[in-house]
Amino acid sequence: MAALGLSALWIPECGAADPAAASAAQAVPSGASVDSESGTISLIDQKNAIVVVTVPGREDLSFNAKDHEDALKILKVGDKVTTHYLEPYVTELSIAKGEPLTRLDRTVKLTRSSPGTELMQFQALRVFRGVAEVTGVDHKLNLLTVEDKTGMAHSVRVSRPELVKVMQSLKRHSRVQIAYESESTVVVTRP
């Protein structure tokens, strides 16, 4: 069995599809794994440098590997992928009064890879962005919980002082324009 490790820097979400993971994030120190997804590589688009991972019961994950064609040469359709996400952090937060709710769009870009025969490591950046409704603000933990158009809850810590100030002014049902990022580790195994 060949094992490929992908270490990714990206904007992860806390419990994107798992409410328990969102509440667990409150007790997890910064940098600790708060959520994971497992799936299978279902498509490798060599021309556009895209790798798609199908995750049962969740959205497919799509990785942009334009600057890392070495990764595309090693990965194969059918490889098993497990991704462990680290605690996300907010990079943009503003009041979006009157704006329609959107899905929080997710983008992932590989930012670094270390090719090898048995082990490959990647860093990637995962970013979520959109208009969401505030469902909770924990002032002590600086934890913001929002719900997007699909009804999916996203819980993220706010640490930048200027964004904490915005978060502190929010009320339940406020609409916000939000973007957040996270690091992750991806492990690929070949059956």
C-alpha positions in Angstrom: 0.0 0.0 0.0 1.4 3.4 -1.0 0.7 6.3 1.3 0.8 9.9 0.2 0.5 12.7 2.8 -0.9 16.1 1.8 -0.4 18.8 4.3 -2.6 21.7 3.4 -2.8 25.3 4.5 -6.3 26.5 3.7 -9.4 28.0 5.3 -11.2 25.2 6.9 -14.6 25.3 8.5 -15.4 24.0 11.9 -17.9 21.3 11.5 -19.1 22.4 8.1 -21.6 19.5 8.0 -21.2 18.3 11.5 -22.8 20.4 14.3 -21.0 18.3 16.9 -17.6 19.3 15.4 -18.6 23.0 15.6 -19.3 22.7 19.4 -16.2 20.6 19.9 -14.1 23.5 18.4 -14.8 25.5 21.5 -12.7 23.0 23.6 -9.9 22.5 21.0 -6.8 24.7 21.2 -5.8 26.7 18.1 -4.1 24.5 15.6 -5.7 21.3 16.7 -7.8 19.1 14.4 -11.5 19.9 14.7 -13.1 18.0 11.8 -12.2 15.4 9.2 -13.6 14.1 5.9 -12.8 10.8 4.1 -13.4 10.0 0.5 -12.1 8.7 -2.8 -10.4 10.5 -5.7 -13.1 10.4 -8.3 -11.6 12.6 -11.0 -8.1 13.9 -12.0 -8.3 16.6 -14.7 -4.8 16.8 -16.0 -5.6 19.6 -18.4 -7.0 22.0 -15.8 -4.9 20.6 -12.9 -7.9 19.7 -10.7 -8.3 16.7 -8.3 -11.9 15.9 -7.2 -12.5 13.9 -4.0 -16.0 12.4 -3.5 -16.9 12.4 0.2 -20.0 10.3 1.0 -22.8 12.5 2.4 -20.9 15.8 1.8 -19.9 18.0 -1.0 -17.1 16.9 -3.3 -13.8 18.5 -2.5 -11.9 20.0 -5.4 -8.2 20.8 -5.2 -6.5 23.2 -7.7 -3.0 21.8 -8.4 -2.0 24.2 -11.2 1.4 24.9 -9.8 2.0 21.2 -8.6 1.8 19.0 -11.7 4.1 16.5 -9.8 1.1 15.7 -7.5 -1.1 15.0 -10.5 1.4 12.5 -11.8 1.4 10.5 -8.5 -2.3 10.6 -7.5 -4.7 8.1 -9.1 -8.5 7.8 -9.4 -9.6 5.4 -6.6 -7.0 6.6 -4.0 -8.5 6.9 -0.5 -8.2 10.4 1.0 -8.7 11.5 4.6 -8.5 15.2 5.4 -8.0 16.5 9.0 -8.9 20.2 9.3 -7.4 22.6 11.8 -9.4 25.3 13.5 -10.5 28.0 11.1 -9.8 31.7 11.5 -11.8 34.7 10.2 -10.1 36.9 7.6 -13.0 39.2 6.6 -16.2 40.1 8.5 -18.6 42.9 7.8 -22.3 43.6 8.3 -24.4 42.8 5.2 -27.7 44.3 6.1 -30.3 43.6 3.4 -28.0 41.3 1.4 -29.5 37.9 0.3 -28.0 34.8 2.0 -25.6 32.8 -0.2 -23.9 29.5 0.1 -20.4 29.8 1.6 -18.3 29.1 -1.4 -15.3 26.9 -0.8 -12.1 27.1 -2.7 -9.0 25.0 -2.2 -5.6 25.6 -3.7 -2.4 23.6 -3.3 0.3 26.0 -2.3 3.3 23.6 -1.9 4.1 20.0 -2.6 7.1 17.8 -1.8 7.2 14.9 -4.3 8.4 11.5 -3.3 7.9 7.9 -4.3 6.1 6.7 -1.2 5.1 9.9 0.5 3.9 13.2 -1.0 3.2 16.2 1.2 1.1 19.2 0.2 0.1 22.5 1.7 -3.1 24.0 0.6 -5.3 26.9 1.4 -9.1 26.4 1.9 -11.2 29.6 1.8 -14.9 30.0 2.6 -16.7 33.1 1.5 -20.3 34.4 1.4 -23.2 36.1 3.1 -24.6 34.2 6.1 -26.9 34.8 9.1 -25.6 35.0 12.6 -27.0 32.2 14.8 -24.7 32.7 17.8 -22.0 34.9 19.3 -19.9 33.7 22.2 -18.2 36.8 23.5 -16.0 35.0 26.0 -14.5 32.6 23.4 -14.8 35.0 20.4 -16.7 32.3 18.6 -19.1 33.2 15.8 -21.7 30.8 14.5 -23.4 31.5 11.2 -25.7 29.7 8.9 -25.6 29.9 5.1 -28.4 29.7 2.5 -28.3 25.9 2.6 -28.9 25.9 6.4 -25.3 24.6 7.1 -23.8 25.9 10.3 -20.3 27.2 10.4 -18.5 28.1 13.7 -15.3 30.0 13.6 -13.1 31.9 16.1 -12.5 35.6 15.5 -9.1 36.8 16.7 -8.1 39.9 14.7 -8.9 42.9 16.9 -10.7 44.9 14.2 -12.9 41.8 13.4 -13.6 41.1 17.0 -15.0 44.6 17.3 -17.4 43.8 14.4 -18.3 40.5 15.9 -19.0 42.1 19.3 -21.6 44.4 17.6 -23.5 41.5 16.0 -26.9 40.3 17.1 -28.7 37.0 16.3 -30.2 37.0 12.8 -27.7 39.8 11.6 -26.4 39.1 8.1 -22.7 39.2 7.5 -20.2 39.0 4.7 -17.7 36.5 6.0 -14.5 34.9 4.8 -12.4 32.4 6.8 -9.4 30.1 6.2 -7.9 27.0 7.8 -5.0 24.6 7.6 -5.4 20.9 7.0 -3.6 17.6 6.6 -4.6 15.3 3.8 -3.5 11.6 3.8 -3.9 9.6 0.6 -3.7 5.8 0.7 -3.7 3.5 -2.3 -5.6 0.2 -1.9 
